[in-house]
Amino acid sequence: MSSLNENFKKLLKRVERGREFHHHTDDQMYYLVFDPTEILEVKRVTPAWKAKLQNEGFDVTTFSLIDEIMDIWKSVPLREVWLKVDRKKPLDWQATNQSLSNALTNEKKLLKRFEDKIKELKENPNALLLVTDLEVLHPYARISAIEGGLTGKVSIPTIILYPGKRKGKTQLSFLGFYPPDGNYRSLHVGD
């Protein structure tokens, strides 16, 4: 627990300092990396972290991936067809997962929601976007692909609570079992 809070304090200092010049991008995207076994603890302390950010003068908006993804899935035109097929083959997880993945990645719906939220907040000089519930992306999408689509568009501090493992300075292993991915251009603090 103390390492989570210590890492959050380090991250907060980095956010307060602002992004230093980085050879990849000047986007203000920060990852708080923590061991996947700490997901529940992170959920428990997130309200306190949000309060700390607000006490530091940030106007914090939470971007819950659970809420966003559920909203996307509920509004998919083929939803009724999916449910009908699912009732016929309830154990065909591969087909179900592929349909759900397509709903998020086709037309880049989740990426567009990130972009829209950042645009909505960018006029507020104190805005900060706190991205939670990243684990819900498994097995449908990868945050590195979303981050890649946001390159050059993250004009406000954006903190992503990332369950995974850090490998060196730029590689992250989502949930600790995906292969390390070096396509991240953000700043990482934590495990």
Sequence and secondary structure as in RCSB ss.txt:
>XXXX:A:sequence
MSSLNENFKKLLKRVERGREFHHHTDDQMYYLVFDPTEILEVKRVTPAWKAKLQNEGFDVTTFSLIDEIMDIWKS
VPLREVWLKVDRKKPLDWQATNQSLSNALTNEKKLLKRFEDKIKELKENPNALLLVTDLEVLHPYARISAIEGGL
TGKVSIPTIILYPGKRKGKTQLSFLGFYPPDGNYRSLHVGD
>XXXX:A:secstr
 HHHHHHHHHHHHHHHH     SS    EEEEEE GGGHHHHHHHHHHHHHHHHHTT EEEEEEHHHHHHHHHHT
 TTHHHHHHHHHHSTT HHHHHHHHHHHHHGGGHHHHHHHHHHHHHTT TTEEEEEE GGGGTTT  HHHHHHHT
TTT  S EEEEEEEEEETTTEEEETTTS  B    SEEEE 
